[in-house]
Amino acid sequence: DWRRTIPVALPADYAAPGRLDKEAFQRIAQEIERVFEAVFSRFYLLPPGSPPPDEEARFLIAGLPRSAAGQPAATVILPEKGAESQAWLCGRGLRWAVAVPILSPRVVSGPPSGLFVLGYRAHRWVSPQLMGALVAIGRQFGVLLENSLLLQQISHVYRDWLNTVDAIGDLILVHDPQYRVQRLNRALAEKAG
């Protein structure tokens, strides 16, 4: 049954508490399948500078054409594109698929931040509107991942700042403009009891 759990290759970095998790991407994949009337979907999210997680991801990413600016572009996977494409489609019971790169808004060229694939068992005309919508979704995923990584970096900096302030032996208190206590360091907390 194609409605079973949708595979999502998600690095551990993305699955931290309060961040994007595998279940969230599975729900998104199910909704994309429903809206675009697909019978197969798969997401690959790649941390910056990391290689594709498996042979399938390597095959799909290697098959992405490049735009004039050097960015990976969306493509339709058809059996006529070669034996490897035909084998990949047949192995999943598909007639054709669309591979859409997930692009970071900060990266002009280079590998994608990820990839999502939609597969179909029946022939369907691929309209420019369909491809445009899928490319727009890929861009939005790129923004989502970029924001998630930035939030992770901010969290690390904040934790470092807290550790530094707690390491200071002087008594430190942080308050807002109305003089409500927002934070105090470990030395003050121990002194106050």
Order of alpha helices (4+ residues) and beta strands (2+ residues): beta-alpha-beta-alpha-beta-alpha-beta-beta-alpha-beta-beta-alpha
